Amino acid sequence: MVISDPIGDLLTRIRNAQMANHDSLEMPSSKIKLEILRILQAEGFITKYEVITDTPQDRIKVTLKYATGVGQKRFPVIQGLKRISKPGLRIYAPADEIPSVKRGLGVAILTTSRGILTGKQAKKLGVGGEVLAFIY
């Protein structure tokens, strides 16, 4: 199956799995998905991810993270996922105009000349790039 927007597919699969209260999900692997998941794990939005080698294409297994509320009810740590730059409309931001998400509580994910970075990392390095998504 050909997916025209792998980043949008990743975010939609995570959103749908959390709405269905699943503990984990699997999807086809790609380098950009692995980099985004690396950022999500480093920022504490997911528990872990692992690559499952398979033919004809590897798969990624993502373990979602939930917070426990009153009465043992589980709430997803990720409250929102928003795809910003889409295949039909690319959104770019210079280093001094990188947006903050939810006043610093969320994460902006950018693709830059130095790889895929969070908004904070890109500002620190002084590089701009394409704004891929907001996670909060």
N, C-alpha and C positions, 0 to 999 in steps of 0.2 A: 504494500500500500504506500502510495506517495503522499507525503504530508508537505503542504506548501509553506506552512509556518510552524516549524518545530518548537519554537519558544512559546507560542500561543497554545500549542498542543500540550506542552509540559505544564503550563499554568492551569489550563482547563482540567487536566487530569488530576492535579493536586486539589483544585477547588472541588471537583466532583467527589473525589475520595473522602475529603473532609466532610462534605455535606451528607454523605452516606455513612459517616462514622467508621470508615475502614482504618485498620492499623497500618496497612502498607499498600503499595500499588506497584505495578510493573509497567514499563514502557520501552520502546526501542531506544537504543543507545546512540548518542552522538557526542562529539567533543564539546559543543556549546552547551548542551544539557548538563554534562558533567561539571563544567565550570560554574554554571548557575547553581547547581546543587551543592557544589563546594562552598559557595558564598552563603547559601541558605543554612548549611550545617554550621559554618563558622559564626554566623550571626544568631544561631540558636532557634531557627524556625523549624528545622526538621531534626529528628534524632540521628539518622544515618542514611547512607545510600551505599549500594554495592553493585558492582558490575557482574552480571551472570553471563559467562561466555556460552554462546549458542550459535548454531548455524541456521540460517545464512547471516543473521545479524545478532550482535550482542544485545542484551537487555539490561535495564537498570531497575533495581528494586529499591524503592524509597520507603523508609519507615517514618511515618508521620509522628508529630509530637502534639500531645494534648495536655492541658492543665486541668486539674481536678477542682471542681467547685463545690458548692453546698450540696449535700446529699449524694456525693460520689458522682455527680453529673460531670461529664467530660466536655471541655471547651477547646476547640482547636487553637493552637498558638498563633497560627496565621489567620488574622481577621480579614485581610483583603489582599488580593492579587490583581494588579492592573497592568495590562500590556499597553505600553505607551507608543513606541515606534512599531509600526506595522509594515508589512510588505508593500502596501499601496501608499503609505505616507510615513516617510522616515522623519524622525525628530532628533535633531542634533543640539548639543549644548556645549558652549565653550567652558573652559575651566572655571571662570568666575561667575557663570550663570547656572551651575549644576543645581537642580532643585532639591530642597529638603522635603522629606516625606513625613507627614504627620508631626511637624515641628521637631524632627530628629528622632522620633520613636520608630519610624519605618526606615526602609533601605531602598535607595535608588540603585539599580543595576545598569551599568554602562559598558559598552564595548569601546575600547580605546586602542590607541596604537601600542599600548603596553599590555593588552589583553583585556579580559573581562574583569571589571573592578566595581566596588561599591562607590557610591557618590563621595563618601568621606575619603576613600583612598585616592580617587581621581583628583579631588581638590588638593590633597596633601602633595601629590606628585605634580600638580599643575597641568594636568592634561584634560582635555574635553573629549567628547565622543558622542556616539549614538545612545540615547536613553532607551534601554530595552524595556524595563518594567519597574513598577513600584511594588514593594512587599511591605505590608504592615500588619 
